[in-house]
Amino acid sequence: MKFKRGVLIFSFVIAAFSSFLPLCSMGNASEREEQLSALSTGTVFYGYAYALGGKIGSELSQIVFYDEQSGLAQIRLDSAIFDLLVETTPDGNLQNSKWTTKNKELIKLLGHDERRTFYDVKNRRIRIEYYLGDKLKTTKSIAYEKDTLDSDLIYLYLQEKLANGVEEFKGNVILKARGMRVNVMFQRKTMKDLAGFSPEYDFPGQFRESFDRILGKEAEVYVYVMQLTGVYKVFYPYKYYTAFSKSTPHRWLAFWGGAPNDADFIVIHESRSRFHD
């Protein structure tokens, strides 16, 4: 098995999205409601996103809409590279999502410019439809069982792991860009220096500057390091990193990783009220 370059392109994004939702709920219902209510009080998160090792980049924004009566949540991520819209159910599961890009380099690499994902509750499977223009190219169906993580929403799942003090765990990840499920391991680390922690990457200037400012305020942050396991690790040995503040509610800060020449980078540097003049 051979991985194409950029196989995980923005697959973790996030809604940073701060980016995995498990089939089971994130903690208990009251904790999830509290978290979503806090996110949906009129705040927009701003940052930068880069793909292909920093060759392409853009500002990005993320906002969450939460209906307290129905428990439904909608997450929107917008940038000049890609857009992502995700809707979740009251129990914290993926309901549907739509990923689109107009970037010619990404379209050439991926072979599609739009992905639509739906959760089949009855059969406990994820259905992914891949489009190029108005044409449906192919459809894939993947089992979505306990401990299977949705790569579009990784940060939500990892925040719950942080809240429960989990330092290491294994699971499966659905890589939507490739329409496949892989085995992975996560390990929680503490980081004080970006370059010293991940010396293999040539970080884009705005990403590095934003993260250095974060470390200047936070002193140190938590980072979940993800690595493929088994045969996948042999063919794709690269790691992925998701950073959070150490203080609760463990605000999502950044994501980076993959093959250095084709790595993805996301950083959130600012939050602002939607009603701010």
NUFI-623392 format. One record per residue (C-alpha): x, y, z. Coordinates in steps of 0.25 Angstrom, whole numbers, padded with zeros to 4 digits, always signed. Layout:
% NUFI-623392
XYZ/...
% end
This chain:
% NUFI-623392
+0000+0000+0000/+0005+0014-0004/+0001+0027+0001/+0000+0039-0008/+0006+0052-0003/-0003+0060+0005/-0012+0048+0008/-0018+0055+0020/-0019+0069+0014/-0027+0077+0024/-0034+0064+0028/-0033+0068+0043/-0038+0082+0041/-0045+0086+0049/-0053+0096+0052/-0041+0102+0055/-0047+0096+0056/-0039+0095+0068/-0042+0078+0056/-0051+0056+0062/-0064+0052+0066/-0066+0038+0072/-0078+0030+0070/-0081+0030+0085/-0084+0044+0091/-0073+0053+0096/-0074+0052+0111/-0088+0054+0116/-0099+0062+0110/-0098+0074+0120/-0083+0075+0117/-0085+0076+0102/-0096+0086+0103/-0088+0095+0112/-0076+0094+0102/-0085+0097+0090/-0092+0108+0097/-0079+0115+0100/-0075+0114+0086/-0088+0119+0080/-0089+0132+0088/-0085+0141+0076/-0070+0138+0075/-0062+0135+0062/-0049+0129+0063/-0038+0134+0053/-0025+0128+0048/-0017+0123+0036/-0017+0110+0028/-0006+0104+0019/-0005+0092+0011/+0006+0085+0002/+0017+0088+0012/+0013+0103+0012/+0013+0105-0003/-0002+0110-0002/-0008+0117+0010/-0020+0126+0014/-0026+0133+0026/-0038+0125+0031/-0050+0127+0041/-0058+0117+0049/-0072+0119+0056/-0081+0109+0063/-0096+0110+0063/-0103+0103+0074/-0118+0101+0076/-0120+0098+0091/-0135+0093+0089/-0131+0082+0078/-0117+0080+0082/-0112+0081+0068/-0099+0088+0065/-0094+0094+0052/-0079+0097+0050/-0074+0105+0038/-0060+0107+0034/-0056+0117+0023/-0043+0120+0016/-0038+0123+0002/-0033+0108+0001/-0045+0100+0005/-0058+0102+0012/-0064+0092+0022/-0079+0091+0027/-0082+0080+0038/-0095+0077+0045/-0095+0068+0058/-0106+0061+0065/-0110+0064+0080/-0102+0052+0084/-0089+0058+0078/-0089+0049+0066/-0087+0054+0051/-0100+0056+0044/-0094+0061+0031/-0083+0070+0025/-0079+0076+0012/-0064+0080+0009/-0061+0088-0004/-0049+0094-0010/-0046+0103-0023/-0031+0102-0022/-0026+0095-0034/-0014+0089-0028/-0023+0082-0018/-0033+0078-0028/-0022+0072-0037/-0016+0064-0025/-0029+0059-0019/-0037+0057-0032/-0049+0063-0026/-0054+0077-0022/-0065+0073-0013/-0068+0063-0002/-0081+0060+0004/-0082+0051+0016/-0095+0045+0022/-0096+0036+0035/-0105+0024+0033/-0111+0022+0047/-0118+0009+0044/-0105+0002+0038/-0095+0010+0046/-0087+0014+0034/-0081+0027+0028/-0085+0029+0013/-0075+0039+0006/-0079+0044-0008/-0068+0050-0017/-0071+0060-0027/-0063+0067-0038/-0071+0079-0043/-0085+0074-0044/-0082+0060-0046/-0082+0049-0036/-0069+0042-0037/-0070+0031-0027/-0077+0027-0014/-0070+0020-0002/-0077+0014+0011/-0068+0011+0023/-0072+0005+0037/-0074+0016+0047/-0073+0008+0060/-0068+0011+0074/-0054+0018+0075/-0055+0021+0060/-0052+0036+0059/-0056+0045+0048/-0044+0053+0043/-0052+0066+0040/-0054+0068+0055/-0042+0063+0062/-0041+0074+0072/-0055+0071+0079/-0051+0057+0082/-0037+0061+0087/-0043+0072+0096/-0051+0061+0103/-0039+0052+0105/-0031+0064+0111/-0043+0066+0120/-0042+0052+0125/-0027+0052+0127/-0024+0042+0116/-0010+0042+0112/-0009+0030+0102/-0020+0023+0094/-0022+0015+0081/-0033+0016+0071/-0037+0016+0056/-0038+0029+0048/-0047+0031+0035/-0038+0038+0025/-0049+0045+0016/-0039+0050+0006/-0036+0036+0003/-0048+0029+0007/-0041+0019+0016/-0040+0015+0031/-0026+0014+0037/-0021+0010+0051/-0014+0020+0059/-0008+0023+0073/-0009+0036+0081/+0001+0041+0091/-0001+0054+0099/+0012+0062+0101/+0015+0076+0107/+0022+0086+0098/+0030+0099+0101/+0037+0101+0088/+0031+0099+0074/+0044+0097+0066/+0050+0088+0076/+0038+0079+0077/+0036+0077+0062/+0050+0081+0056/+0046+0073+0043/+0037+0084+0038/+0040+0098+0032/+0028+0105+0038/+0021+0116+0030/+0024+0130+0035/+0010+0134+0040/+0008+0120+0046/+0021+0121+0054/+0019+0135+0058/+0005+0133+0063/+0009+0120+0070/+0021+0127+0077/+0011+0138+0082/+0003+0127+0088/+0014+0120+0095/+0018+0134+0100/+0005+0135+0107/+0003+0120+0111/+0018+0117+0114/+0015+0102+0110/+0003+0095+0103/-0002+0080+0102/+0000+0073+0089/-0006+0060+0084/+0003+0053+0075/-0003+0044+0065/+0004+0033+0057/-0001+0022+0048/+0001+0008+0054/+0003-0006+0047/+0006-0007+0033/+0001+0007+0030/+0013+0013+0039/+0023+0005+0030/+0018+0013+0017/+0015+0026+0024/+0023+0028+0037/+0020+0043+0038/+0013+0049+0050/+0002+0059+0053/+0001+0069+0064/-0011+0075+0070/-0009+0086+0081/-0018+0091+0092/-0016+0100+0104/-0013+0093+0117/-0024+0101+0125/-0039+0097+0123/-0047+0096+0114/-0034+0093+0107/-0035+0103+0095/-0031+0097+0082/-0019+0105+0077/-0012+0098+0065/-0010+0086+0056/+0001+0082+0047/+0008+0069+0041/+0010+0060+0030/+0022+0058+0021/+0030+0071+0022/+0030+0075+0008/+0015+0073+0007/+0011+0076+0021/-0002+0083+0026/-0002+0095+0036/-0014+0101+0044/-0013+0112+0055/-0023+0120+0062/-0018+0133+0067/-0030+0141+0070/-0045+0141+0075/-0054+0152+0073/-0069+0155+0075/-0078+0155+0063/-0084+0168+0069/-0071+0175+0070/-0070+0188+0063/
% end
